[in-house]
Amino acid sequence: MNVLLYALLTYLATAIISFAVVGVIVLVNKLCSAPKEKSS
């Protein structure tokens, strides 16, 4: 397998995983803060 292609796929996979983790954190934060109705 081409080294450049492998590096590109690894970089894309890392970006997608990190983006998914941030999305999950934001979603959990919204779900947790919604019922409390805090204005923080």
N, C-alpha and C positions, 0 to 999 in steps of 0.2 A: 504494500500500500504506500502511496506517496506520502512523504513526511509532511509536506505543506498541506495536503488535503486532510491528513489526520489532525494536524494542529488546528486547522480551521473548524473541523467538526467538533473537536474538544472545546474550542473557544465558544462556539455556538451553543453547545450543550450546557456549558457553564453559565452562559448568559440566560438561557431559557430556564434553567433550574433556579438561578438567583431571582429572576423575575417572578417565577411561580411562588417562591418562598415569600417575597415581598407582598405579592397579591394575597396570599393566605393570611399573612400577618395583618394586613389592612382589613381584610374581611372579618377576621376574628375580632379585631379591635372595634369595628363598627357593630358587630353583633353583641359584643359585651357592653358597649357603652350606650346602646340604643335604649334598653329597658330602664336604665338608671336615670336617663334624661339629665345628665350633668352638663353644665355649660363650662367645660374646662378647655 
